[in-house]
Amino acid sequence: MFDRDTWQEIFNTLKKNKLRTFLTGFSVGWAIFILVMILASVNGMQNGFYSQFNDDATNSIFVRSGTTSKAYAGFEAGRRIQFKNDDLDYIEQSFPKDIEYISARYFTSVSARYGSETGSYSVQAVEPDHLYIEKTQMLSGRYINETDMVNKAKVAIIGRKVAEDLLKKEEPLGKFIEFNGLPFRVIGVFTDEGDANAERRIYAPISTFQRIYGNTNNVGGIALTYNPNYDLTEALEFSERLEILLKRRHKIAPEDQAGIGVWNYAQAFSDISSFTAVLNTIGIGVAFLILIAGIVGIGNIMVFTIKERTKEIGIRKALGAKPRQIVNLVILESVFITTISGFIGLMFASVILGAIGPTINTPAFTNPNVSSSVVITATIILIVAGVMAGFIPALKAAKVKPIVALTDK
């Protein structure tokens, strides 16, 4: 393999067939380039999906109420479902070993004012457990606690952008901001990396907003996390039990998806994993077909080269060269062309991904990249492809009879 004369012969052969060698090598390099770029794109889609939800606990379930689409249990279709505070108590009592954190949610918007600065912002009125469900990142101060809930305190946790809009460079903690004319004391400031819109949100105790808006116990939605030790099957089974329980409690037809919706992150992660697996398979298939075309091209070049060197091979065999040596020579040449071309394609793709990958950060596509395992796999594919491309021509060369080769014109 490391014989100097062998490599000199290989390089001399390549020099004689520069154009054909380049075109065939290009097809192999292009196949590897496409393979890496497709796999990187699929990873970019995965990263984009996960980045949209990385601020929430991965074992989260969100329950929303809606309007029934089917008549059931004596009730007509079109009935509006309204959750109450006792729905959360009912869930906790029904699933004592399944629930990790749970919080009611009440959504509204307010017109906020501090001094001469004003703005409109969305409010999520929640309970203390919501901190862990949405994995809220506190910059300063604290989150809602049970005392705030009991006292129906007019306190708020504001997003970083809200603080910048209304208070400019003032310290937010302890300041009073008017929400729809009512003063709320700022007790905390939070951030949300990668989502500036979320930083224009305000959190407040749900008990406070229930009192403000009609002294009710209405709940807009329910957020919870289940046992983090559950696998996918257990997580999906739990969300099904939860949906059945709530539909039974609110007299909703089991097949009615409009009355109550249960959204489980486990299902979302399962779906995206299946989707990206399909994309990976398609990408690998496309690249493999292109690589096969390159292998066939290299094989054709090797066959043509052997035909040109028939007399030379005959002389070698007449002087005592063994078939194994002839086979090694041809396969080495094939592996060399394939490996060099493939590595060029691999390096070109890596340079592009390294240069522009980190700059791409959108909700649908984030930092496309490939793992080291992909690089190692691509390297193995290159070597195997080179052996495959040279195997049949090598066998043909090994079968050349010296007497026939010497009389070949």
N, C-alpha and C positions, 0 to 999 in steps of 0.2 A: 504493500500500500504506500509506503514512504520511499519507494525506489525512485531515484532522481531521473533515470532514463525514462521510466514509465510516464512521469509527469511531463517531461519534455515532449514526449510523443503526443500526449493529450493536448498540450498547448499548441503544438504545431498543427494538429488536426483542427482545432478551433479557429486558428488564424486563417486556415484555408477556406473555412465556411463561416465567415464572420456574419453575413446577413442572415443566413438560415439559423445560425446559433442564436443571434439576437432576437429574431422574431419568435422562435420557439421558447427561449428563456423568458421573453416578455409575457407570454401567455401564462406561464407558471407563476411569475411574479405578480401578475394581475390577479390571478385566482387567490393567492395568499392575501393580497391587499384587500380584495373584496371580502374575503372571509373575516379578516380582522375588523374591517370597518363595519360590517353587518353586526358582528357580535358586540362591538363597542356601541353601536346604535341601540341595540336591544338593551344593553346595560344602562345606557342613557335614559331610555324610556322607564326602566325599572327605578332608576335613581330619582327621576322626576316624579313618579308615582309616590314613592316612599317619602320624598321630601315634603309632599303636600300633607302627609299625615304624621310626620315625625314629632309634631308637637302634642299629639294625643297618645295616650296609652294604647299599645298594640292589642290589648285585650278589651277594648272598649265596645260597647253596644249603645246605639242611640235609638230611642223609641219616639216616634211622632204620632200624633193623632190627626185624623182627617175626617172625611165625610163618607159614610157608607154608600156602597154602590149596589148592594143587594138587600132585599127585604129579609128579615130573619126574626124568629121568636116573637112574632106579633108586631114588630117595628117595621115601618116602611123604609125604603131606600132613601138616601139623601139626608140621613140623620147625622148631625154633627157630634163627634165624640170629643168630650172634654175631660182631660185628666184632672184629678184633684190631689191634694196633699196625701190623702189616705191611700191613694194608689201606690205610693212609694212604700208606705208602711206595710201594705199588703204584699208587695213584692219581697221586701226584706223578710217578712214572716214566712213566706212560701218557699224561699230559697236561702235559708240561713247559711248553708255551706257553700253556696255558689257565688254569692255576692261579695266583692271586695270593697268597692266604693260605689256610692249612689248619690245622685243629686237631681233635684228638680230644676227645670230651666224655664225662664220666662223672658220672652224676647220683646223688646220695644225700642223706640228711638226717642232721643231727647234733644232739645235745643239747649246747649250749654253756654254759660256766660261767666267770664271772670274779668272783672274790671270792664275795659272797653272791648275786650276780645270775645267773639262769639263763634259758635260752630254747631253743626248737627252731627250727632254720633249715635251709633247703635249701642244698646245696653243688653247685656246678658245678666239677668238677675238669677243668682244661683245659690247653692249651699256650700259649706266649707269643703266637702269632699271633691267638689269640682276642680279644685287646685290639682289634684292627683290624676283626675280623669283626662284633663286637657294638658297636663304637665306644664302649667303656667310658670314661666321663668320670671321671678321677681327681681327687679333691679334694686328696689329699696322699699322699706316699710314692710307691711304684713298683708296677709290675705284675710278674707272674711272668717270669723270664728263663731262659735256657738253663742257667745254673749251678744254679738251683733244680731244674730237670728232671733234670739229671745226678746231683745229690747227693740227689735225692728228699727235698728239704728240707721240714720241717714249717713252712711259712709260709702266710699267708693274706691275702687282700685282702677286707676286709669292707665291707658296704654302710653307708651313713650311718645308717640306722635301727638296724642291729645295734650300731654304735658307741654310739648314744644309749641303747639298751636296756641294754647290758651295762656300758659304761664311764662312762655318764652324761656328766660334763663333763671327764673325764680325757683327756689326749692319748693317742690309740690307738696311734700308731706305737711299735714296740718292746715293747709289752705282750704277755704270753702269755695266751692264752685256751684253755681245755680243750675239745676237741671229742671227745665220747665218752670222756673221761678222759685224752686225749693232749694235751699242750701244743703249741700252734701260735703262732708269733710273728707279730704283725700287721705287715705291711710296707707296707700301703696302705689307703686308704679311698676308695670310689667313690660317685658319686651317679647317679641316673637321673631326670631331670626328667619329671614327669608320671606316674610309675609308682612309687608308694610301696612296692608289694609287691616290686619288683625290688631296692629298697634294703635288703630283709631277706634278701638272698642273700649267699653267701660263695664266693669263687673260691680255688682251691688248685691246686698242680701235680698233673696227672693221674698222673704217675709215683709220687708219694707215696701217693695213695689206691689205686693198683694194688698197691703193696707192702703197705699196711695190710690190704686186703681180699683176702688169700690169695696175695699175691705173684704176681698174674696179669698178663697183658697185654690183658685184655678192655677193650673200648671200648663205651660206651653209644650213641654217635652220632658223626657226623662233620659238622663245619661248615666251609665254605670259601667263598672269593670267587673269581670268575672274572675274566678280563681286563675291566677297566672300560670298555674301548673297544668292547666287543661291543654290537651293537644287539639288539633283541628277538628277531629270527630267529636270530641267532648264539647268543644266550644260551639259548634254548629247545633249539636243536640240540645245544649242549654238554651240557645236563642230560640229554637223551635218550641221548647217547653214554655219559655217566657211568652212567646206570641200566642200560643194556645190559651195560656192562663188569662192574659189580658183580654183576648177576644171573648172568652167565656164570661169574664167579669162584666164586660160592657155589652154583651148580647150582640156580638158581631158574627156573621157567617164565617166559618173556618176558611173558606176559599176567597173571602173578600180582602183584597190587598189594599183597598182604598181607605178602609176605616181605621186601621192601625198598621203602621209600617215599622219593622224592626230591622235595623241596619247593623250588621256585625262586621267588624274589621277583619275577623278571621276569614269570612267569605270573600271579602275584597282582596285580601292577600292571596287567597287560594286562586281566585280568578285571574289575578295579574300574573301569578306564577305559571298558570296553565297557558295564558296568552303568550308570555315571553318564551315559554318552552317551545311553543309552536313556531314562533318567529325564529328562534335559534335553530330549530330543525330545518326550516325553509332556507335560512341563510347558509347553513352548512351544506344543504343539498345543492343550492345554486353554485356555491364556491367549489364543491366537489365536482360538479359537472364541468365547470371551466377548467379545473385542475386535470380532469381526465382528458380534456381536449389537449392540454399542454403535454401530458404524458404521451398521448398518441403522436403529437407533433415531434417530441424528442425521439420517440421510437422510430418514426419515419426517417429522421435525420441520421440516426445511428445505422439503420438499414442501408441507407444511401451511402453513408460513409464507409461501411463495411464492404459494399459492392465496389467502391473506388479503391479500397485497400485489399482486395482479394489476393492479388499477387503478393503483396507484402506479408499477408497472413500465411499464405502458402510457404513462403520462404522461411518464416518463423518456425512453422511446424516442421519443415524439412530439416531445419537446424536443431530440432529437438525441443521446441516449445511445446508445453503440455496444454491440452484443452482448457484446463483450469486457469492457466496464465492468460490465455486469450479472453476467457470469460471475465476475469478480474479486470483486465484492461478496459473492456467495453463498458462494464458496469461502473467502474470508477469514473469514466468520462461522463456517463449519464448522470450519476449522482452529483458530480461536480457542477454540471450545467444547472441541474434542478435546484441544488442547495444554494448556489450563489444567486440565482435568479429569485428564488423564494425569499432569501434573506433580504435582498434589496427591496422586494415588495413589503416584507414585514417591517423593515426599518423605516421605510417611507410612511407606512401607515402609523407607526409609533410616533414619528416626528410630528405628523399632522395632529394626532390625538393629544400629544404632549403640549403642542402649541396652542390649540384652540379649545381643547376639551374643558379645561378649568374655567374658561371664560363663558361657557354656555351654562346658563342657569335660568331655566324657564319652568313653569309648572308641569309642562308635558315632557320636557327633555332636559336633563341635568348631567353635566360632566360625563360624557361618553368615554369609556375606558375599557381596557381588557386586563384580565388578571394574568399573573405569571404562568398559571397553568395553561392558559390559551397559547401563550408564546411557546411553551415547552411542547404542547401538542402539535402546534404548527411545525415546529422543527422536526419532530418525529415523522409527521406527514411528508415533509419535504424529502427526508432520507428514504422513506418507503417508496415514495413516488419515483425517486431517481432509480431505485433498484428495479421497480416494475417497468419503467421506461426502457431500461437497458437489458432486461432479462432475455426477452425473445431474440433481439438482435445478437446478444452475446452467444446464445445457443446456436444461432445460425452461423456465427463466425467460427465457433468451436468445431462445427461439422464440416468446414471447408477441407477438402482433401488436397494435400500438397501438389500432386500431379495435375489435378484439374486447375488449381490456382495458378500454377506456373505456366500453363498453356492458355490462360485466360487473356483475352485481348481487350 
